[in-house]
Amino acid sequence: MTLSASDLVQEARSRIREIAPQQAAAAEGCVLVDVREPAEFQTGHLPGAINIPRGVLEFEVEAHPAVANVADPALARKDRPLLVYCRTGGRAALAADALQRMGFSDVRSIAGGIVAWTEAGLPVHNR
């Protein structure tokens, strides 16, 4: 059976915790990870977010040669709470699922991504 991208996102969503933008805004002590591409991040992002694109996320956890053997310090502790988002939630769901499978114990995804965040009237940092 062949799966579509939508099928993969739906499967990931069944295994992760998604929270509403308002809940995400109230969350404290989380590392906020924007998994969009750098050009998307530069157009506006959540205050305090770091940008680790979905395409290199897993490699950044383990300092893989694909990312010049560099790990992102934000991903150094697998017990640290992570809050992941993208544009509409699909990439974030896939990222959250992958991070959980890699041993991260407290991963949440923002339902609806930055689109839902801005629709809720929450702040966005523009560069």
KOLBADO-822358 format. One record per atom (N, C-alpha, C): chain; z negated, y negated, x negated. Coordinates in Angstrom, 1 decimal. Example, Ala and Ser with C-alpha at 12.3 -4.5 7.8 and 13.67 -1.06 7.14 Angstrom:
# KOLBADO-822358
lumlum;zz;yy;xx
A;-7.8;5.7;-13.2;
A;-7.8;4.5;-12.3;
A;-7.8;3.3;-13.2;
A;-7.1;2.2;-12.8;
A;-7.1;1.1;-13.7;
A;-7.9;0.0;-12.9;
# end
This chain:
# KOLBADO-822358
lumlum;zz;yy;xx
A;0.0;1.2;-0.8;
A;0.0;0.0;0.0;
A;0.0;-1.2;-0.9;
A;0.9;-2.1;-0.6;
A;1.0;-3.4;-1.3;
A;0.1;-4.5;-0.6;
A;-0.6;-5.2;-1.4;
A;-1.4;-6.3;-0.9;
A;-0.8;-7.7;-1.2;
A;-1.0;-8.6;-0.3;
A;-0.6;-10.0;-0.5;
A;-1.7;-10.7;-1.1;
A;-1.4;-12.0;-1.5;
A;-2.5;-12.8;-2.0;
A;-3.5;-13.1;-0.9;
A;-3.1;-13.3;0.3;
A;-4.0;-13.4;1.4;
A;-4.9;-12.2;1.6;
A;-4.4;-11.0;1.4;
A;-5.2;-9.8;1.5;
A;-6.3;-9.8;0.5;
A;-5.9;-10.1;-0.8;
A;-6.8;-10.1;-1.9;
A;-7.9;-11.1;-1.6;
A;-7.6;-12.3;-1.1;
A;-8.6;-13.3;-0.8;
A;-9.5;-12.9;0.3;
A;-9.0;-12.3;1.3;
A;-9.8;-11.7;2.4;
A;-10.8;-10.7;1.9;
A;-10.3;-9.8;1.1;
A;-11.2;-8.7;0.5;
A;-12.3;-9.4;-0.3;
A;-11.9;-10.4;-1.1;
A;-12.9;-11.0;-2.0;
A;-14.0;-11.7;-1.1;
A;-13.5;-12.4;0.0;
A;-14.5;-13.1;0.9;
A;-15.4;-12.1;1.5;
A;-15.0;-10.9;1.7;
A;-16.0;-9.9;2.3;
A;-17.1;-9.5;1.3;
A;-16.9;-9.8;0.0;
A;-17.9;-9.4;-1.0;
A;-18.7;-10.6;-1.6;
A;-18.4;-11.8;-1.2;
A;-19.0;-13.0;-1.8;
A;-19.8;-13.7;-0.7;
A;-20.6;-14.7;-1.2;
A;-21.3;-15.7;-0.3;
A;-20.5;-17.0;-0.3;
A;-20.0;-17.4;0.8;
A;-19.4;-18.7;1.0;
A;-20.4;-19.6;1.7;
A;-20.5;-20.8;1.3;
A;-21.4;-21.8;1.9;
A;-20.6;-23.0;2.3;
A;-21.1;-23.7;3.4;
A;-20.5;-24.9;3.9;
A;-20.6;-26.0;2.8;
A;-19.7;-27.0;2.8;
A;-19.8;-28.1;1.9;
A;-21.2;-28.8;2.0;
A;-21.7;-29.0;3.2;
A;-23.0;-29.7;3.3;
A;-24.1;-28.9;2.6;
A;-24.1;-27.5;2.7;
A;-25.1;-26.7;2.0;
A;-24.9;-26.8;0.5;
A;-23.6;-26.9;0.0;
A;-23.3;-27.0;-1.4;
A;-23.8;-28.3;-1.9;
A;-23.7;-29.4;-1.1;
A;-24.1;-30.7;-1.6;
A;-25.6;-30.7;-1.7;
A;-26.3;-29.9;-1.0;
A;-27.8;-29.9;-1.0;
A;-28.3;-28.9;-2.1;
A;-27.4;-28.1;-2.6;
A;-27.8;-27.0;-3.6;
A;-28.2;-27.7;-4.9;
A;-29.3;-27.3;-5.5;
A;-29.8;-27.9;-6.7;
A;-29.9;-26.8;-7.8;
A;-29.7;-27.2;-9.1;
A;-29.8;-26.3;-10.2;
A;-28.6;-25.4;-10.4;
A;-27.5;-25.7;-9.7;
A;-26.3;-24.8;-9.9;
A;-25.4;-25.4;-10.9;
A;-24.6;-24.5;-11.6;
A;-23.5;-25.0;-12.4;
A;-22.3;-25.0;-11.4;
A;-21.7;-26.2;-11.3;
A;-20.6;-26.4;-10.4;
A;-19.3;-26.2;-11.1;
A;-18.5;-25.2;-10.8;
A;-17.3;-24.8;-11.5;
A;-16.1;-25.1;-10.6;
A;-15.2;-25.9;-11.0;
A;-14.0;-26.2;-10.4;
A;-12.9;-25.3;-11.0;
A;-12.4;-24.4;-10.3;
A;-11.4;-23.4;-10.9;
A;-10.0;-23.8;-10.7;
A;-9.7;-25.1;-10.3;
A;-8.4;-25.6;-10.2;
A;-7.8;-25.8;-11.5;
A;-6.5;-26.1;-11.6;
A;-5.9;-26.4;-12.8;
A;-6.3;-27.8;-13.3;
A;-6.2;-28.1;-14.6;
A;-6.7;-29.4;-15.1;
A;-6.1;-30.6;-14.5;
A;-4.8;-30.5;-14.2;
A;-4.1;-31.7;-13.5;
A;-4.7;-31.9;-12.1;
A;-5.1;-30.9;-11.4;
A;-5.7;-31.0;-10.1;
A;-7.1;-31.6;-10.3;
A;-7.9;-31.1;-11.3;
A;-9.2;-31.6;-11.5;
A;-9.2;-33.1;-11.8;
A;-8.2;-33.6;-12.5;
A;-8.1;-35.0;-12.9;
A;-7.8;-35.9;-11.7;
A;-7.3;-35.3;-10.6;
A;-7.0;-36.2;-9.4;
A;-8.3;-36.4;-8.6;
A;-9.3;-35.7;-8.9;
A;-10.6;-35.9;-8.3;
A;-11.3;-34.6;-8.2;
A;-12.7;-34.7;-8.4;
A;-13.5;-33.4;-8.4;
A;-14.9;-33.8;-8.0;
A;-15.6;-32.7;-7.7;
A;-17.0;-32.9;-7.2;
A;-17.8;-33.5;-8.4;
A;-18.7;-34.4;-8.1;
A;-19.6;-35.0;-9.2;
A;-20.4;-33.9;-9.9;
A;-20.3;-33.9;-11.2;
A;-21.0;-33.0;-12.1;
A;-20.2;-31.7;-12.3;
A;-19.1;-31.5;-11.8;
A;-18.3;-30.3;-11.9;
A;-17.7;-30.2;-13.3;
A;-17.6;-28.9;-13.8;
A;-16.9;-28.6;-15.0;
A;-15.6;-27.9;-14.6;
A;-14.6;-28.0;-15.3;
A;-13.3;-27.4;-15.0;
A;-13.0;-26.2;-15.9;
A;-13.0;-25.0;-15.2;
A;-12.6;-23.8;-15.9;
A;-11.5;-23.2;-15.0;
A;-10.2;-23.3;-15.3;
A;-9.2;-22.9;-14.4;
A;-9.3;-21.4;-14.1;
A;-8.9;-21.0;-12.9;
A;-9.0;-19.6;-12.5;
A;-8.3;-18.7;-13.4;
A;-7.2;-19.1;-14.0;
A;-6.4;-18.2;-14.9;
A;-7.1;-17.8;-16.2;
A;-8.1;-18.6;-16.6;
A;-8.8;-18.2;-17.8;
A;-10.3;-17.9;-17.6;
A;-10.8;-18.0;-16.4;
A;-12.2;-17.9;-16.1;
A;-12.9;-16.6;-16.8;
A;-12.3;-15.5;-16.5;
A;-12.9;-14.2;-17.0;
A;-12.9;-14.2;-18.6;
A;-11.9;-14.8;-19.2;
A;-11.8;-14.8;-20.6;
A;-12.8;-15.8;-21.2;
A;-13.1;-16.9;-20.5;
A;-14.1;-17.8;-21.0;
A;-15.6;-17.3;-20.9;
A;-15.8;-16.2;-20.1;
A;-17.1;-15.6;-20.1;
A;-17.4;-14.9;-21.4;
A;-16.4;-14.2;-21.9;
A;-16.6;-13.3;-23.1;
A;-16.0;-13.8;-24.4;
A;-15.6;-15.0;-24.5;
A;-15.0;-15.5;-25.7;
A;-13.8;-14.6;-26.2;
A;-12.9;-14.4;-25.3;
A;-11.8;-13.5;-25.5;
A;-10.7;-14.2;-26.4;
A;-10.0;-13.5;-27.1;
A;-8.9;-14.1;-28.0;
A;-7.9;-14.9;-27.2;
A;-7.8;-14.6;-25.9;
A;-6.8;-15.4;-25.1;
A;-7.2;-16.8;-24.9;
A;-8.5;-17.1;-25.2;
A;-9.0;-18.5;-25.2;
A;-9.6;-18.9;-26.5;
A;-8.9;-18.4;-27.6;
A;-9.3;-18.7;-29.0;
A;-10.7;-18.3;-29.3;
A;-11.2;-17.3;-28.7;
A;-12.6;-16.7;-28.9;
A;-13.7;-17.7;-28.6;
A;-13.4;-18.6;-27.6;
A;-14.4;-19.6;-27.3;
A;-14.9;-19.3;-25.8;
A;-16.2;-19.3;-25.7;
A;-16.8;-19.1;-24.4;
A;-17.3;-20.4;-23.9;
A;-17.3;-20.6;-22.6;
A;-17.8;-21.8;-22.0;
A;-19.3;-21.7;-21.9;
A;-20.1;-22.6;-22.5;
A;-21.6;-22.5;-22.5;
A;-22.1;-22.4;-21.1;
A;-21.4;-23.0;-20.1;
A;-21.9;-22.9;-18.7;
A;-22.0;-21.5;-18.2;
A;-21.2;-20.6;-18.8;
A;-21.2;-19.2;-18.4;
A;-22.0;-18.3;-19.3;
A;-22.9;-18.9;-20.1;
A;-23.6;-18.1;-21.1;
A;-24.7;-17.2;-20.5;
A;-25.3;-17.7;-19.4;
A;-26.4;-16.9;-18.8;
A;-25.9;-16.4;-17.4;
A;-25.9;-15.1;-17.3;
A;-25.4;-14.5;-16.0;
A;-26.4;-14.6;-14.9;
A;-27.6;-15.0;-15.1;
A;-28.6;-15.2;-14.1;
A;-28.6;-16.7;-13.6;
A;-27.8;-17.5;-14.2;
A;-27.8;-18.9;-13.8;
A;-27.0;-19.1;-12.5;
A;-27.5;-19.8;-11.5;
A;-26.7;-20.0;-10.3;
A;-25.4;-20.7;-10.5;
A;-24.3;-20.2;-9.9;
A;-23.0;-20.8;-10.0;
A;-22.5;-21.1;-8.6;
A;-21.8;-22.3;-8.5;
A;-21.2;-22.7;-7.3;
A;-19.8;-23.0;-7.6;
A;-18.8;-22.2;-7.1;
A;-17.4;-22.3;-7.4;
A;-16.6;-22.9;-6.3;
A;-15.6;-23.7;-6.7;
A;-14.7;-24.2;-5.6;
A;-13.3;-24.4;-6.2;
A;-12.4;-24.6;-5.3;
A;-11.0;-24.9;-5.6;
A;-10.5;-25.9;-4.6;
A;-9.2;-25.8;-4.3;
A;-8.6;-26.8;-3.3;
A;-9.0;-26.4;-1.9;
A;-8.8;-25.1;-1.5;
A;-9.1;-24.7;-0.1;
A;-9.9;-23.5;0.0;
A;-10.3;-22.9;-1.1;
A;-11.2;-21.8;-1.1;
A;-10.7;-20.4;-1.6;
A;-9.4;-20.2;-1.6;
A;-8.9;-18.9;-2.0;
A;-9.1;-18.6;-3.4;
A;-8.8;-19.5;-4.4;
A;-9.0;-19.2;-5.8;
A;-10.5;-19.1;-6.1;
A;-11.3;-19.9;-5.4;
A;-12.7;-19.8;-5.6;
A;-13.3;-18.5;-5.1;
A;-12.8;-17.9;-4.0;
A;-13.2;-16.6;-3.5;
A;-12.9;-15.6;-4.6;
A;-11.7;-15.6;-5.1;
A;-11.3;-14.6;-6.1;
A;-12.2;-14.8;-7.4;
A;-12.4;-16.0;-7.8;
A;-13.2;-16.3;-8.9;
A;-14.7;-15.8;-8.7;
A;-15.3;-16.1;-7.6;
A;-16.6;-15.7;-7.3;
A;-16.7;-14.2;-7.3;
A;-15.8;-13.5;-6.7;
A;-15.8;-12.0;-6.7;
A;-15.7;-11.5;-8.1;
A;-14.8;-12.0;-9.0;
A;-14.7;-11.6;-10.3;
A;-16.0;-11.8;-11.1;
A;-16.6;-13.0;-10.9;
A;-17.8;-13.3;-11.7;
A;-18.9;-12.3;-11.3;
A;-19.0;-12.0;-10.0;
A;-20.0;-11.1;-9.5;
A;-19.8;-9.7;-10.2;
A;-18.5;-9.3;-10.2;
A;-18.2;-8.0;-10.8;
A;-18.5;-8.0;-12.3;
A;-18.5;-9.2;-12.9;
A;-18.8;-9.3;-14.3;
A;-20.3;-9.4;-14.6;
A;-21.1;-9.3;-13.5;
A;-22.6;-9.3;-13.7;
A;-23.3;-10.6;-13.4;
A;-22.6;-11.6;-12.9;
A;-23.3;-12.8;-12.5;
A;-24.0;-12.5;-11.2;
A;-25.3;-12.9;-11.2;
A;-26.2;-12.5;-10.0;
A;-26.3;-13.5;-8.9;
A;-25.9;-14.7;-9.1;
A;-26.1;-15.8;-8.1;
A;-24.8;-16.7;-8.1;
A;-23.8;-16.2;-7.4;
A;-22.5;-16.9;-7.3;
A;-22.3;-17.2;-5.8;
A;-21.9;-18.4;-5.6;
A;-21.5;-18.9;-4.3;
A;-20.2;-19.6;-4.4;
A;-19.5;-19.6;-3.3;
A;-18.2;-20.3;-3.2;
A;-18.3;-21.4;-2.1;
A;-17.6;-22.5;-2.2;
A;-17.6;-23.5;-1.2;
A;-16.5;-23.2;-0.2;
A;-16.9;-22.9;1.0;
A;-15.9;-22.6;2.1;
A;-15.0;-23.8;2.3;
A;-13.7;-23.6;2.2;
A;-12.7;-24.7;2.5;
A;-12.5;-25.5;1.3;
A;-13.2;-25.3;0.2;
A;-12.9;-26.0;-1.1;
A;-13.1;-27.5;-1.0;
A;-12.4;-28.2;-1.9;
A;-12.6;-29.7;-2.0;
A;-12.0;-30.3;-0.8;
A;-11.0;-29.7;-0.1;
A;-10.5;-30.3;1.1;
A;-11.6;-30.4;2.2;
A;-12.3;-29.3;2.4;
A;-13.4;-29.3;3.4;
A;-14.5;-30.3;2.9;
A;-14.8;-30.3;1.6;
A;-15.8;-31.3;1.1;
A;-15.4;-32.7;1.4;
A;-14.2;-33.1;1.1;
A;-13.8;-34.5;1.4;
A;-13.7;-34.8;2.9;
A;-13.3;-33.8;3.7;
A;-13.3;-33.9;5.2;
A;-14.7;-34.1;5.7;
A;-15.7;-33.6;5.0;
A;-17.1;-33.8;5.4;
A;-17.7;-35.1;5.0;
A;-16.8;-35.9;4.3;
A;-17.3;-37.2;3.8;
A;-18.2;-37.2;2.6;
A;-18.1;-36.1;1.9;
A;-19.0;-36.0;0.7;
A;-18.2;-36.6;-0.5;
A;-19.0;-37.1;-1.5;
A;-18.4;-37.8;-2.6;
A;-17.5;-37.0;-3.6;
A;-16.5;-37.7;-4.1;
A;-15.6;-37.1;-5.0;
A;-15.5;-38.1;-6.2;
A;-15.6;-37.5;-7.4;
A;-15.5;-38.3;-8.6;
A;-14.0;-38.4;-9.0;
A;-13.5;-39.6;-9.1;
A;-12.0;-39.7;-9.5;
A;-12.0;-40.3;-10.9;
A;-11.1;-39.7;-11.7;
A;-10.9;-40.2;-13.0;
A;-10.0;-41.3;-13.1;
# end
